[in-house]
Amino acid sequence: MQYIRKLLFSDLDKSSIEHVLRQLRKLPWSECEAYLLKCFMKVHKGKYGQIHLIASLTAGLSRYHDEFAVAVVDEVCFFHFRNLSCSYFILFLEKIIS
């Protein structure tokens, strides 16, 4: 599990995206898929410039695991829907800032 975090938050850059994609594909998918989704959703813990790289990894993984790309998009949509449906504006701002 720490290896996944290392790949996504330390090793990932424009020149290493193919290597990271290959390493993620080699993981035991049935054991790591849920954790990988959780890490993809915490992209804000990395660098802002990595967001497009995480999106590219999602696209690359979708060739081999369709359900993973759908799950990522679903989680992103649910996160925004939940935060936008909040009736208290101050709570909404706190959720966006954090």
DORO-389913 format. One record per residue: residue number from 0; chain; x, y, z of N, C-alpha, C in turn. Coordinates in pm, whole numbers. Example, Ala and Ser with C-alpha at 12.3 -4.5 7.8 and 13.67 -1.06 7.14 Angstrom:
<site><n>0</n><chain>A</chain><n_c1>1319</n_c1><n_c2>-569</n_c2><n_c3>780</n_c3><ca_c1>1230</ca_c1><ca_c2>-450</ca_c2><ca_c3>780</ca_c3><c_c1>1320</c_c1><c_c2>-330</c_c2><c_c3>780</c_c3></site>
<site><n>1</n><chain>A</chain><n_c1>1285</n_c1><n_c2>-225</n_c2><n_c3>708</n_c3><ca_c1>1367</ca_c1><ca_c2>-106</ca_c2><ca_c3>714</ca_c3><c_c1>1290</c_c1><c_c2>3</c_c2><c_c3>787</c_c3></site>
This chain:
<site><n>0</n><chain>A</chain><n_c1>82</n_c1><n_c2>-119</n_c2><n_c3>0</n_c3><ca_c1>0</ca_c1><ca_c2>0</ca_c2><ca_c3>0</ca_c3><c_c1>86</c_c1><c_c2>126</c_c2><c_c3>0</c_c3></site>
<site><n>1</n><chain>A</chain><n_c1>197</n_c1><n_c2>122</n_c2><n_c3>73</n_c3><ca_c1>286</ca_c1><ca_c2>238</ca_c2><ca_c3>72</ca_c3><c_c1>350</c_c1><c_c2>254</c_c2><c_c3>-65</c_c3></site>
<site><n>2</n><chain>A</chain><n_c1>368</n_c1><n_c2>142</n_c2><n_c3>-134</n_c3><ca_c1>426</ca_c1><ca_c2>149</ca_c2><ca_c3>-268</ca_c3><c_c1>334</c_c1><c_c2>227</c_c2><c_c3>-363</c_c3></site>
<site><n>3</n><chain>A</chain><n_c1>205</n_c1><n_c2>209</n_c2><n_c3>-349</n_c3><ca_c1>109</ca_c1><ca_c2>282</ca_c2><ca_c3>-433</ca_c3><c_c1>119</c_c1><c_c2>431</c_c2><c_c3>-405</c_c3></site>
<site><n>4</n><chain>A</chain><n_c1>124</n_c1><n_c2>468</n_c2><n_c3>-278</n_c3><ca_c1>138</ca_c1><ca_c2>610</ca_c2><ca_c3>-243</ca_c3><c_c1>269</c_c1><c_c2>667</c_c2><c_c3>-296</c_c3></site>
<site><n>5</n><chain>A</chain><n_c1>376</n_c1><n_c2>589</n_c2><n_c3>-285</n_c3><ca_c1>506</ca_c1><ca_c2>634</ca_c2><ca_c3>-337</ca_c3><c_c1>498</c_c1><c_c2>659</c_c2><c_c3>-487</c_c3></site>
<site><n>6</n><chain>A</chain><n_c1>436</n_c1><n_c2>565</n_c2><n_c3>-559</n_c3><ca_c1>423</ca_c1><ca_c2>582</ca_c2><ca_c3>-704</ca_c3><c_c1>344</c_c1><c_c2>706</c_c2><c_c3>-739</c_c3></site>
<site><n>7</n><chain>A</chain><n_c1>230</n_c1><n_c2>726</n_c2><n_c3>-672</n_c3><ca_c1>140</ca_c1><ca_c2>836</ca_c2><ca_c3>-709</ca_c3><c_c1>187</c_c1><c_c2>972</c_c2><c_c3>-661</c_c3></site>
<site><n>8</n><chain>A</chain><n_c1>241</n_c1><n_c2>979</n_c2><n_c3>-541</n_c3><ca_c1>269</ca_c1><ca_c2>1109</ca_c2><ca_c3>-482</ca_c3><c_c1>416</c_c1><c_c2>1149</c_c2><c_c3>-485</c_c3></site>
<site><n>9</n><chain>A</chain><n_c1>506</n_c1><n_c2>1054</n_c2><n_c3>-509</n_c3><ca_c1>649</ca_c1><ca_c2>1088</ca_c2><ca_c3>-514</ca_c3><c_c1>708</c_c1><c_c2>1069</c_c2><c_c3>-654</c_c3></site>
<site><n>10</n><chain>A</chain><n_c1>684</n_c1><n_c2>953</n_c2><n_c3>-712</n_c3><ca_c1>750</ca_c1><ca_c2>919</ca_c2><ca_c3>-839</ca_c3><c_c1>681</c_c1><c_c2>975</c_c2><c_c3>-963</c_c3></site>
<site><n>11</n><chain>A</chain><n_c1>556</n_c1><n_c2>1009</n_c2><n_c3>-952</n_c3><ca_c1>479</ca_c1><ca_c2>1047</ca_c2><ca_c3>-1070</ca_c3><c_c1>519</c_c1><c_c2>1185</c_c2><c_c3>-1122</c_c3></site>
<site><n>12</n><chain>A</chain><n_c1>567</n_c1><n_c2>1187</n_c2><n_c3>-1244</n_c3><ca_c1>589</ca_c1><ca_c2>1312</ca_c2><ca_c3>-1316</ca_c3><c_c1>574</c_c1><c_c2>1283</c_c2><c_c3>-1465</c_c3></site>
<site><n>13</n><chain>A</chain><n_c1>593</n_c1><n_c2>1385</n_c2><n_c3>-1546</n_c3><ca_c1>566</ca_c1><ca_c2>1372</ca_c2><ca_c3>-1689</ca_c3><c_c1>652</c_c1><c_c2>1264</c_c2><c_c3>-1755</c_c3></site>
<site><n>14</n><chain>A</chain><n_c1>775</n_c1><n_c2>1250</n_c2><n_c3>-1709</n_c3><ca_c1>865</ca_c1><ca_c2>1154</ca_c2><ca_c3>-1772</ca_c3><c_c1>846</c_c1><c_c2>1011</c_c2><c_c3>-1721</c_c3></site>
<site><n>15</n><chain>A</chain><n_c1>784</n_c1><n_c2>995</n_c2><n_c3>-1605</n_c3><ca_c1>771</ca_c1><ca_c2>861</ca_c2><ca_c3>-1546</ca_c3><c_c1>630</c_c1><c_c2>804</c_c2><c_c3>-1553</c_c3></site>
<site><n>16</n><chain>A</chain><n_c1>541</n_c1><n_c2>869</n_c2><n_c3>-1624</n_c3><ca_c1>400</ca_c1><ca_c2>826</ca_c2><ca_c3>-1623</ca_c3><c_c1>383</c_c1><c_c2>685</c_c2><c_c3>-1680</c_c3></site>
<site><n>17</n><chain>A</chain><n_c1>459</n_c1><n_c2>650</n_c2><n_c3>-1784</n_c3><ca_c1>449</ca_c1><ca_c2>516</ca_c2><ca_c3>-1842</ca_c3><c_c1>498</c_c1><c_c2>410</c_c2><c_c3>-1743</c_c3></site>
<site><n>18</n><chain>A</chain><n_c1>606</n_c1><n_c2>441</n_c2><n_c3>-1673</n_c3><ca_c1>658</ca_c1><ca_c2>347</ca_c2><ca_c3>-1573</ca_c3><c_c1>558</c_c1><c_c2>326</c_c2><c_c3>-1460</c_c3></site>
<site><n>19</n><chain>A</chain><n_c1>500</n_c1><n_c2>435</n_c2><n_c3>-1412</n_c3><ca_c1>402</ca_c1><ca_c2>425</ca_c2><ca_c3>-1303</ca_c3><c_c1>280</c_c1><c_c2>345</c_c2><c_c3>-1351</c_c3></site>
<site><n>20</n><chain>A</chain><n_c1>236</n_c1><n_c2>369</n_c2><n_c3>-1472</n_c3><ca_c1>122</ca_c1><ca_c2>295</ca_c2><ca_c3>-1527</ca_c3><c_c1>153</c_c1><c_c2>145</c_c2><c_c3>-1533</c_c3></site>
<site><n>21</n><chain>A</chain><n_c1>273</n_c1><n_c2>110</n_c2><n_c3>-1580</n_c3><ca_c1>312</ca_c1><ca_c2>-31</ca_c2><ca_c3>-1585</ca_c3><c_c1>315</c_c1><c_c2>-93</c_c2><c_c3>-1447</c_c3></site>
<site><n>22</n><chain>A</chain><n_c1>367</n_c1><n_c2>-20</n_c2><n_c3>-1350</n_c3><ca_c1>375</ca_c1><ca_c2>-71</ca_c2><ca_c3>-1214</ca_c3><c_c1>236</c_c1><c_c2>-90</c_c2><c_c3>-1154</c_c3></site>
<site><n>23</n><chain>A</chain><n_c1>145</n_c1><n_c2>3</n_c2><n_c3>-1181</n_c3><ca_c1>8</ca_c1><ca_c2>-10</ca_c2><ca_c3>-1129</ca_c3><c_c1>-64</c_c1><c_c2>-128</c_c2><c_c3>-1193</c_c3></site>
<site><n>24</n><chain>A</chain><n_c1>-37</n_c1><n_c2>-152</n_c2><n_c3>-1319</n_c3><ca_c1>-100</ca_c1><ca_c2>-266</ca_c2><ca_c3>-1387</ca_c3><c_c1>-51</c_c1><c_c2>-399</c_c2><c_c3>-1332</c_c3></site>
<site><n>25</n><chain>A</chain><n_c1>70</n_c1><n_c2>-403</n_c2><n_c3>-1278</n_c3><ca_c1>127</ca_c1><ca_c2>-526</ca_c2><ca_c3>-1224</ca_c3><c_c1>72</c_c1><c_c2>-562</c_c2><c_c3>-1086</c_c3></site>
<site><n>26</n><chain>A</chain><n_c1>6</n_c1><n_c2>-469</n_c2><n_c3>-1021</n_c3><ca_c1>-45</ca_c1><ca_c2>-493</ca_c2><ca_c3>-886</ca_c3><c_c1>-154</c_c1><c_c2>-600</c_c2><c_c3>-886</c_c3></site>
<site><n>27</n><chain>A</chain><n_c1>-169</n_c1><n_c2>-671</n_c2><n_c3>-774</n_c3><ca_c1>-282</ca_c1><ca_c2>-765</ca_c2><ca_c3>-763</ca_c3><c_c1>-412</c_c1><c_c2>-685</c_c2><c_c3>-755</c_c3></site>
<site><n>28</n><chain>A</chain><n_c1>-479</n_c1><n_c2>-675</n_c2><n_c3>-866</n_c3><ca_c1>-590</ca_c1><ca_c2>-581</ca_c2><ca_c3>-881</ca_c3><c_c1>-705</c_c1><c_c2>-607</c_c2><c_c3>-784</c_c3></site>
<site><n>29</n><chain>A</chain><n_c1>-735</n_c1><n_c2>-732</n_c2><n_c3>-758</n_c3><ca_c1>-848</ca_c1><ca_c2>-762</ca_c2><ca_c3>-669</ca_c3><c_c1>-823</c_c1><c_c2>-713</c_c2><c_c3>-527</c_c3></site>
<site><n>30</n><chain>A</chain><n_c1>-697</n_c1><n_c2>-709</n_c2><n_c3>-486</n_c3><ca_c1>-663</ca_c1><ca_c2>-665</ca_c2><ca_c3>-351</ca_c3><c_c1>-645</c_c1><c_c2>-513</c_c2><c_c3>-342</c_c3></site>
<site><n>31</n><chain>A</chain><n_c1>-600</n_c1><n_c2>-452</n_c2><n_c3>-449</n_c3><ca_c1>-557</ca_c1><ca_c2>-312</ca_c2><ca_c3>-444</ca_c3><c_c1>-654</c_c1><c_c2>-212</c_c2><c_c3>-506</c_c3></site>
<site><n>32</n><chain>A</chain><n_c1>-756</n_c1><n_c2>-257</n_c2><n_c3>-573</n_c3><ca_c1>-841</ca_c1><ca_c2>-164</ca_c2><ca_c3>-647</ca_c3><c_c1>-908</c_c1><c_c2>-60</c_c2><c_c3>-556</c_c3></site>
<site><n>33</n><chain>A</chain><n_c1>-961</n_c1><n_c2>-104</n_c2><n_c3>-444</n_c3><ca_c1>-1030</ca_c1><ca_c2>-10</ca_c2><ca_c3>-354</ca_c3><c_c1>-932</c_c1><c_c2>93</c_c2><c_c3>-298</c_c3></site>
<site><n>34</n><chain>A</chain><n_c1>-813</n_c1><n_c2>48</n_c2><n_c3>-261</n_c3><ca_c1>-714</ca_c1><ca_c2>140</ca_c2><ca_c3>-206</ca_c3><c_c1>-663</c_c1><c_c2>236</c_c2><c_c3>-314</c_c3></site>
<site><n>35</n><chain>A</chain><n_c1>-648</n_c1><n_c2>185</n_c2><n_c3>-434</n_c3><ca_c1>-604</ca_c1><ca_c2>268</ca_c2><ca_c3>-545</ca_c3><c_c1>-706</c_c1><c_c2>378</c_c2><c_c3>-574</c_c3></site>
<site><n>36</n><chain>A</chain><n_c1>-833</n_c1><n_c2>343</n_c2><n_c3>-571</n_c3><ca_c1>-939</ca_c1><ca_c2>443</ca_c2><ca_c3>-590</ca_c3><c_c1>-932</c_c1><c_c2>549</c_c2><c_c3>-481</c_c3></site>
<site><n>37</n><chain>A</chain><n_c1>-910</n_c1><n_c2>506</n_c2><n_c3>-358</n_c3><ca_c1>-899</ca_c1><ca_c2>599</ca_c2><ca_c3>-246</ca_c3><c_c1>-782</c_c1><c_c2>694</c_c2><c_c3>-266</c_c3></site>
<site><n>38</n><chain>A</chain><n_c1>-669</n_c1><n_c2>642</n_c2><n_c3>-312</n_c3><ca_c1>-552</ca_c1><ca_c2>727</ca_c2><ca_c3>-338</ca_c3><c_c1>-576</c_c1><c_c2>823</c_c2><c_c3>-454</c_c3></site>
<site><n>39</n><chain>A</chain><n_c1>-645</n_c1><n_c2>777</n_c2><n_c3>-558</n_c3><ca_c1>-676</ca_c1><ca_c2>864</ca_c2><ca_c3>-670</ca_c3><c_c1>-766</c_c1><c_c2>979</c_c2><c_c3>-626</c_c3></site>
<site><n>40</n><chain>A</chain><n_c1>-853</n_c1><n_c2>954</n_c2><n_c3>-531</n_c3><ca_c1>-943</ca_c1><ca_c2>1058</ca_c2><ca_c3>-483</ca_c3><c_c1>-874</c_c1><c_c2>1155</c_c2><c_c3>-388</c_c3></site>
<site><n>41</n><chain>A</chain><n_c1>-756</n_c1><n_c2>1121</n_c2><n_c3>-340</n_c3><ca_c1>-680</ca_c1><ca_c2>1210</ca_c2><ca_c3>-253</ca_c3><c_c1>-569</c_c1><c_c2>1279</c_c2><c_c3>-330</c_c3></site>
<site><n>42</n><chain>A</chain><n_c1>-594</n_c1><n_c2>1307</n_c2><n_c3>-455</n_c3><ca_c1>-494</ca_c1><ca_c2>1371</ca_c2><ca_c3>-540</ca_c3><c_c1>-457</c_c1><c_c2>1509</c_c2><c_c3>-486</c_c3></site>
<site><n>43</n><chain>A</chain><n_c1>-543</n_c1><n_c2>1570</n_c2><n_c3>-408</n_c3><ca_c1>-514</ca_c1><ca_c2>1701</ca_c2><ca_c3>-352</ca_c3><c_c1>-398</c_c1><c_c2>1696</c_c2><c_c3>-252</c_c3></site>
<site><n>44</n><chain>A</chain><n_c1>-362</n_c1><n_c2>1578</n_c2><n_c3>-205</n_c3><ca_c1>-249</ca_c1><ca_c2>1566</ca_c2><ca_c3>-113</ca_c3><c_c1>-116</c_c1><c_c2>1573</c_c2><c_c3>-188</c_c3></site>
<site><n>45</n><chain>A</chain><n_c1>-120</n_c1><n_c2>1555</n_c2><n_c3>-316</n_c3><ca_c1>0</ca_c1><ca_c2>1566</ca_c2><ca_c3>-398</ca_c3><c_c1>16</c_c1><c_c2>1709</c_c2><c_c3>-446</c_c3></site>
<site><n>46</n><chain>A</chain><n_c1>83</n_c1><n_c2>1725</n_c2><n_c3>-556</n_c3><ca_c1>104</ca_c1><ca_c2>1857</ca_c2><ca_c3>-614</ca_c3><c_c1>-10</c_c1><c_c2>1889</c_c2><c_c3>-710</c_c3></site>
<site><n>47</n><chain>A</chain><n_c1>-42</n_c1><n_c2>2017</n_c2><n_c3>-720</n_c3><ca_c1>-150</ca_c1><ca_c2>2060</ca_c2><ca_c3>-808</ca_c3><c_c1>-122</c_c1><c_c2>2019</c_c2><c_c3>-952</c_c3></site>
<site><n>48</n><chain>A</chain><n_c1>4</n_c1><n_c2>2024</n_c2><n_c3>-992</n_c3><ca_c1>43</ca_c1><ca_c2>1991</ca_c2><ca_c3>-1129</ca_c3><c_c1>28</c_c1><c_c2>1844</c_c2><c_c3>-1163</c_c3></site>
<site><n>49</n><chain>A</chain><n_c1>0</n_c1><n_c2>1760</n_c2><n_c3>-1063</n_c3><ca_c1>-15</ca_c1><ca_c2>1617</ca_c2><ca_c3>-1088</ca_c3><c_c1>-157</c_c1><c_c2>1577</c_c2><c_c3>-1124</c_c3></site>
<site><n>50</n><chain>A</chain><n_c1>-250</n_c1><n_c2>1668</n_c2><n_c3>-1115</n_c3><ca_c1>-390</ca_c1><ca_c2>1632</ca_c2><ca_c3>-1141</ca_c3><c_c1>-407</c_c1><c_c2>1578</c_c2><c_c3>-1282</c_c3></site>
<site><n>51</n><chain>A</chain><n_c1>-347</n_c1><n_c2>1642</n_c2><n_c3>-1380</n_c3><ca_c1>-360</ca_c1><ca_c2>1591</ca_c2><ca_c3>-1517</ca_c3><c_c1>-288</c_c1><c_c2>1457</c_c2><c_c3>-1534</c_c3></site>
<site><n>52</n><chain>A</chain><n_c1>-185</n_c1><n_c2>1433</n_c2><n_c3>-1455</n_c3><ca_c1>-116</ca_c1><ca_c2>1304</ca_c2><ca_c3>-1463</ca_c3><c_c1>-201</c_c1><c_c2>1192</c_c2><c_c3>-1404</c_c3></site>
<site><n>53</n><chain>A</chain><n_c1>-273</n_c1><n_c2>1222</n_c2><n_c3>-1297</n_c3><ca_c1>-365</ca_c1><ca_c2>1124</ca_c2><ca_c3>-1239</ca_c3><c_c1>-477</c_c1><c_c2>1094</c_c2><c_c3>-1338</c_c3></site>
<site><n>54</n><chain>A</chain><n_c1>-524</n_c1><n_c2>1198</n_c2><n_c3>-1408</n_c3><ca_c1>-628</ca_c1><ca_c2>1177</ca_c2><ca_c3>-1510</ca_c3><c_c1>-573</c_c1><c_c2>1089</c_c2><c_c3>-1623</c_c3></site>
<site><n>55</n><chain>A</chain><n_c1>-449</n_c1><n_c2>1110</n_c2><n_c3>-1661</n_c3><ca_c1>-388</ca_c1><ca_c2>1027</ca_c2><ca_c3>-1766</ca_c3><c_c1>-371</c_c1><c_c2>883</c_c2><c_c3>-1719</c_c3></site>
<site><n>56</n><chain>A</chain><n_c1>-336</n_c1><n_c2>865</n_c2><n_c3>-1592</n_c3><ca_c1>-327</ca_c1><ca_c2>729</ca_c2><ca_c3>-1538</ca_c3><c_c1>-463</c_c1><c_c2>661</c_c2><c_c3>-1538</c_c3></site>
<site><n>57</n><chain>A</chain><n_c1>-566</n_c1><n_c2>736</n_c2><n_c3>-1505</n_c3><ca_c1>-702</ca_c1><ca_c2>681</ca_c2><ca_c3>-1507</ca_c3><c_c1>-738</c_c1><c_c2>635</c_c2><c_c3>-1648</c_c3></site>
<site><n>58</n><chain>A</chain><n_c1>-706</n_c1><n_c2>718</n_c2><n_c3>-1746</n_c3><ca_c1>-733</ca_c1><ca_c2>682</ca_c2><ca_c3>-1885</ca_c3><c_c1>-652</c_c1><c_c2>559</c_c2><c_c3>-1926</c_c3></site>
<site><n>59</n><chain>A</chain><n_c1>-527</n_c1><n_c2>553</n_c2><n_c3>-1884</n_c3><ca_c1>-444</ca_c1><ca_c2>439</ca_c2><ca_c3>-1918</ca_c3><c_c1>-491</c_c1><c_c2>310</c_c2><c_c3>-1853</c_c3></site>
<site><n>60</n><chain>A</chain><n_c1>-535</n_c1><n_c2>321</n_c2><n_c3>-1728</n_c3><ca_c1>-585</ca_c1><ca_c2>202</ca_c2><ca_c3>-1659</ca_c3><c_c1>-721</c_c1><c_c2>158</c_c2><c_c3>-1712</c_c3></site>
<site><n>61</n><chain>A</chain><n_c1>-795</n_c1><n_c2>251</n_c2><n_c3>-1771</n_c3><ca_c1>-929</ca_c1><ca_c2>215</ca_c2><ca_c3>-1821</ca_c3><c_c1>-922</c_c1><c_c2>117</c_c2><c_c3>-1937</c_c3></site>
<site><n>62</n><chain>A</chain><n_c1>-810</n_c1><n_c2>111</n_c2><n_c3>-2006</n_c3><ca_c1>-794</ca_c1><ca_c2>14</ca_c2><ca_c3>-2114</ca_c3><c_c1>-798</c_c1><c_c2>-130</c_c2><c_c3>-2062</c_c3></site>
<site><n>63</n><chain>A</chain><n_c1>-753</n_c1><n_c2>-146</n_c2><n_c3>-1939</n_c3><ca_c1>-742</ca_c1><ca_c2>-280</ca_c2><ca_c3>-1882</ca_c3><c_c1>-848</c_c1><c_c2>-306</c_c2><c_c3>-1774</c_c3></site>
<site><n>64</n><chain>A</chain><n_c1>-895</n_c1><n_c2>-199</n_c2><n_c3>-1711</n_c3><ca_c1>-994</ca_c1><ca_c2>-212</ca_c2><ca_c3>-1603</ca_c3><c_c1>-1100</c_c1><c_c2>-104</c_c2><c_c3>-1622</c_c3></site>
<site><n>65</n><chain>A</chain><n_c1>-1200</n_c1><n_c2>-134</n_c2><n_c3>-1704</n_c3><ca_c1>-1305</ca_c1><ca_c2>-36</ca_c2><ca_c3>-1736</ca_c3><c_c1>-1374</c_c1><c_c2>15</c_c2><c_c3>-1610</c_c3></site>
<site><n>66</n><chain>A</chain><n_c1>-1403</n_c1><n_c2>-77</n_c2><n_c3>-1519</n_c3><ca_c1>-1480</ca_c1><ca_c2>-42</ca_c2><ca_c3>-1400</ca_c3><c_c1>-1405</c_c1><c_c2>57</c_c2><c_c3>-1311</c_c3></site>
<site><n>67</n><chain>A</chain><n_c1>-1271</n_c1><n_c2>58</n_c2><n_c3>-1318</n_c3><ca_c1>-1196</ca_c1><ca_c2>152</ca_c2><ca_c3>-1236</ca_c3><c_c1>-1217</c_c1><c_c2>295</c_c2><c_c3>-1282</c_c3></site>
<site><n>68</n><chain>A</chain><n_c1>-1212</n_c1><n_c2>319</n_c2><n_c3>-1411</n_c3><ca_c1>-1233</ca_c1><ca_c2>455</ca_c2><ca_c3>-1463</ca_c3><c_c1>-1374</c_c1><c_c2>503</c_c2><c_c3>-1432</c_c3></site>
<site><n>69</n><chain>A</chain><n_c1>-1471</n_c1><n_c2>415</n_c2><n_c3>-1443</n_c3><ca_c1>-1608</ca_c1><ca_c2>452</ca_c2><ca_c3>-1410</ca_c3><c_c1>-1619</c_c1><c_c2>487</c_c2><c_c3>-1262</c_c3></site>
<site><n>70</n><chain>A</chain><n_c1>-1551</n_c1><n_c2>409</n_c2><n_c3>-1177</n_c3><ca_c1>-1555</ca_c1><ca_c2>434</ca_c2><ca_c3>-1032</ca_c3><c_c1>-1491</c_c1><c_c2>569</c_c2><c_c3>-998</c_c3></site>
<site><n>71</n><chain>A</chain><n_c1>-1382</n_c1><n_c2>604</n_c2><n_c3>-1065</n_c3><ca_c1>-1317</ca_c1><ca_c2>733</ca_c2><ca_c3>-1040</ca_c3><c_c1>-1410</c_c1><c_c2>848</c_c2><c_c3>-1077</c_c3></site>
<site><n>72</n><chain>A</chain><n_c1>-1469</n_c1><n_c2>841</n_c2><n_c3>-1195</n_c3><ca_c1>-1561</ca_c1><ca_c2>947</ca_c2><ca_c3>-1239</ca_c3><c_c1>-1682</c_c1><c_c2>954</c_c2><c_c3>-1146</c_c3></site>
<site><n>73</n><chain>A</chain><n_c1>-1734</n_c1><n_c2>839</n_c2><n_c3>-1106</n_c3><ca_c1>-1848</ca_c1><ca_c2>835</ca_c2><ca_c3>-1016</ca_c3><c_c1>-1815</c_c1><c_c2>900</c_c2><c_c3>-882</c_c3></site>
<site><n>74</n><chain>A</chain><n_c1>-1698</n_c1><n_c2>870</n_c2><n_c3>-828</n_c3><ca_c1>-1657</ca_c1><ca_c2>929</ca_c2><ca_c3>-700</ca_c3><c_c1>-1640</c_c1><c_c2>1080</c_c2><c_c3>-710</c_c3></site>
<site><n>75</n><chain>A</chain><n_c1>-1581</n_c1><n_c2>1126</n_c2><n_c3>-818</n_c3><ca_c1>-1562</ca_c1><ca_c2>1270</ca_c2><ca_c3>-837</ca_c3><c_c1>-1698</c_c1><c_c2>1341</c_c2><c_c3>-847</c_c3></site>
<site><n>76</n><chain>A</chain><n_c1>-1789</n_c1><n_c2>1284</n_c2><n_c3>-927</n_c3><ca_c1>-1923</ca_c1><ca_c2>1343</ca_c2><ca_c3>-941</ca_c3><c_c1>-1998</c_c1><c_c2>1342</c_c2><c_c3>-809</c_c3></site>
<site><n>77</n><chain>A</chain><n_c1>-1988</n_c1><n_c2>1232</n_c2><n_c3>-735</n_c3><ca_c1>-2057</ca_c1><ca_c2>1224</ca_c2><ca_c3>-607</ca_c3><c_c1>-2001</c_c1><c_c2>1325</c_c2><c_c3>-508</c_c3></site>
<site><n>78</n><chain>A</chain><n_c1>-1869</n_c1><n_c2>1342</n_c2><n_c3>-506</n_c3><ca_c1>-1806</ca_c1><ca_c2>1439</ca_c2><ca_c3>-417</ca_c3><c_c1>-1858</c_c1><c_c2>1580</c_c2><c_c3>-445</c_c3></site>
<site><n>79</n><chain>A</chain><n_c1>-1862</n_c1><n_c2>1617</n_c2><n_c3>-572</n_c3><ca_c1>-1909</ca_c1><ca_c2>1752</ca_c2><ca_c3>-607</ca_c3><c_c1>-2059</c_c1><c_c2>1766</c_c2><c_c3>-584</c_c3></site>
<site><n>80</n><chain>A</chain><n_c1>-2136</n_c1><n_c2>1666</n_c2><n_c3>-615</n_c3><ca_c1>-2280</ca_c1><ca_c2>1672</ca_c2><ca_c3>-591</ca_c3><c_c1>-2310</c_c1><c_c2>1688</c_c2><c_c3>-442</c_c3></site>
<site><n>81</n><chain>A</chain><n_c1>-2242</n_c1><n_c2>1611</n_c2><n_c3>-360</n_c3><ca_c1>-2263</ca_c1><ca_c2>1617</ca_c2><ca_c3>-216</ca_c3><c_c1>-2227</c_c1><c_c2>1755</c_c2><c_c3>-162</c_c3></site>
<site><n>82</n><chain>A</chain><n_c1>-2117</n_c1><n_c2>1811</n_c2><n_c3>-209</n_c3><ca_c1>-2075</ca_c1><ca_c2>1942</ca_c2><ca_c3>-160</ca_c3><c_c1>-2161</c_c1><c_c2>2055</c_c2><c_c3>-214</c_c3></site>
<site><n>83</n><chain>A</chain><n_c1>-2209</n_c1><n_c2>2043</n_c2><n_c3>-337</n_c3><ca_c1>-2292</ca_c1><ca_c2>2148</ca_c2><ca_c3>-392</ca_c3><c_c1>-2434</c_c1><c_c2>2145</c_c2><c_c3>-337</c_c3></site>
<site><n>84</n><chain>A</chain><n_c1>-2479</n_c1><n_c2>2030</n_c2><n_c3>-290</n_c3><ca_c1>-2614</ca_c1><ca_c2>2022</ca_c2><ca_c3>-236</ca_c3><c_c1>-2621</c_c1><c_c2>2065</c_c2><c_c3>-90</c_c3></site>
<site><n>85</n><chain>A</chain><n_c1>-2508</n_c1><n_c2>2102</n_c2><n_c3>-34</n_c3><ca_c1>-2506</ca_c1><ca_c2>2149</ca_c2><ca_c3>104</ca_c3><c_c1>-2578</c_c1><c_c2>2283</c_c2><c_c3>113</c_c3></site>
<site><n>86</n><chain>A</chain><n_c1>-2671</n_c1><n_c2>2293</n_c2><n_c3>204</n_c3><ca_c1>-2752</ca_c1><ca_c2>2415</ca_c2><ca_c3>213</ca_c3><c_c1>-2682</c_c1><c_c2>2526</c_c2><c_c3>290</c_c3></site>
<site><n>87</n><chain>A</chain><n_c1>-2580</n_c1><n_c2>2494</n_c2><n_c3>362</n_c3><ca_c1>-2508</ca_c1><ca_c2>2596</ca_c2><ca_c3>438</ca_c3><c_c1>-2384</c_c1><c_c2>2639</c_c2><c_c3>360</c_c3></site>
<site><n>88</n><chain>A</chain><n_c1>-2384</n_c1><n_c2>2764</n_c2><n_c3>321</n_c3><ca_c1>-2278</ca_c1><ca_c2>2815</ca_c2><ca_c3>236</ca_c3><c_c1>-2142</c_c1><c_c2>2809</c_c2><c_c3>306</c_c3></site>
<site><n>89</n><chain>A</chain><n_c1>-2137</n_c1><n_c2>2837</n_c2><n_c3>435</n_c3><ca_c1>-2011</ca_c1><ca_c2>2837</ca_c2><ca_c3>509</ca_c3><c_c1>-1953</c_c1><c_c2>2695</c_c2><c_c3>513</c_c3></site>
<site><n>90</n><chain>A</chain><n_c1>-2037</n_c1><n_c2>2594</n_c2><n_c3>536</n_c3><ca_c1>-1989</ca_c1><ca_c2>2457</ca_c2><ca_c3>535</ca_c3><c_c1>-1937</c_c1><c_c2>2418</c_c2><c_c3>397</c_c3></site>
<site><n>91</n><chain>A</chain><n_c1>-2004</n_c1><n_c2>2468</n_c2><n_c3>296</n_c3><ca_c1>-1962</ca_c1><ca_c2>2442</ca_c2><ca_c3>158</ca_c3><c_c1>-1822</c_c1><c_c2>2499</c_c2><c_c3>135</c_c3></site>
<site><n>92</n><chain>A</chain><n_c1>-1798</n_c1><n_c2>2622</n_c2><n_c3>179</n_c3><ca_c1>-1668</ca_c1><ca_c2>2683</ca_c2><ca_c3>161</ca_c3><c_c1>-1561</c_c1><c_c2>2607</c_c2><c_c3>240</c_c3></site>
<site><n>93</n><chain>A</chain><n_c1>-1594</n_c1><n_c2>2563</n_c2><n_c3>359</n_c3><ca_c1>-1498</ca_c1><ca_c2>2487</ca_c2><ca_c3>439</ca_c3><c_c1>-1460</c_c1><c_c2>2358</c_c2><c_c3>371</c_c3></site>
<site><n>94</n><chain>A</chain><n_c1>-1556</n_c1><n_c2>2292</n_c2><n_c3>307</n_c3><ca_c1>-1528</ca_c1><ca_c2>2166</ca_c2><ca_c3>240</ca_c3><c_c1>-1439</c_c1><c_c2>2189</c_c2><c_c3>118</c_c3></site>
<site><n>95</n><chain>A</chain><n_c1>-1459</n_c1><n_c2>2298</n_c2><n_c3>49</n_c3><ca_c1>-1376</ca_c1><ca_c2>2327</ca_c2><ca_c3>-68</ca_c3><c_c1>-1234</c_c1><c_c2>2363</c_c2><c_c3>-25</c_c3></site>
<site><n>96</n><chain>A</chain><n_c1>-1223</n_c1><n_c2>2442</n_c2><n_c3>81</n_c3><ca_c1>-1090</ca_c1><ca_c2>2485</ca_c2><ca_c3>127</ca_c3><c_c1>-1009</c_c1><c_c2>2367</c_c2><c_c3>181</c_c3></site>
<site><n>97</n><chain>A</chain><n_c1>-1073</n_c1><n_c2>2275</n_c2><n_c3>249</n_c3><ca_c1>-997</ca_c1><ca_c2>2164</ca_c2><ca_c3>309</ca_c3><c_c1>-977</c_c1><c_c2>2056</c_c2><c_c3>211</c_c3></site>
